[in-house]
């Protein structure tokens, strides 16, 4: 079975995007680059197959500014 989730985000200006996923202890599980994106709305797909069920946090970093959100994996 393929478990995926989408993280939606919007950019006010062009930016290099990096998305990192962390467990509840703050340990980074994985990180990936979305590359350089022009201003606009986007949706990044995260593969959750290797994640245990539970709560995770993700951080989107764009031009040195970070936003952190919470996601729940249910299996």
N, C-alpha and C positions, 0 to 999 in steps of 0.2 A: 504494500500500500504506500502511496506517496502522500506525505504530509507536507503541505506548503501553507505559508501565510503571506499576506501582502502588507507592506508598510507603505502608507501613503504619505507623501510630503510635497511641499510647495517651496519654490525658490523665488526670491524677489530679484535675484541677480544671478549671472552665470557663476557656477561654482564646481569645484572638484568634490565629488561626494564619496564618503567612506561610511559604511554601515558596519557597526560592531554589535555582537550579541553577547550578553553576559548572563551568568547564572545569578541566583539570589545572594551568593557570597561576594559577588563582584568580580569573579574570575571570568576572563574573556574566553568564550567558547570558540568563536570564529569571527573573522572580519573580512569584508570584501569591498572592492571599489566599484562604484557605479560609473566611474569616469567623469569627464567634464560634461555638465548639463547646462543648457541655456535656461534662463528664467522660465518658470512654468510649473505645472503640476505633474507629479510622477507617482508611480507605484512600483516599489521594488519587491520582487518575489524572494522569499526566504525559504530554503529547503529545511524542513523540520524533521526529516526522517531519522536523523541521528540524535535528536534531542529526546530526553525523557519527558514524560508528562510533568507539567509544573509551570511555575512562573519564571519568566525571563525578562530581562531588560535589554533594550536596544538603544544605541546612540547613533544618531546621524550627524556627521560632521561635515560642514560646508564652509569653506573659507575661514577656518579657525573658530567657527561658532558651532556649538554642539547643542543638540536637542535629545533628551532621553525620554523614552516611553516604555510602557510595560506591555508584554504580550503573554498570553497563556497558551500552553500546548496541552491539548486534550487528546488522549488516544484511547 
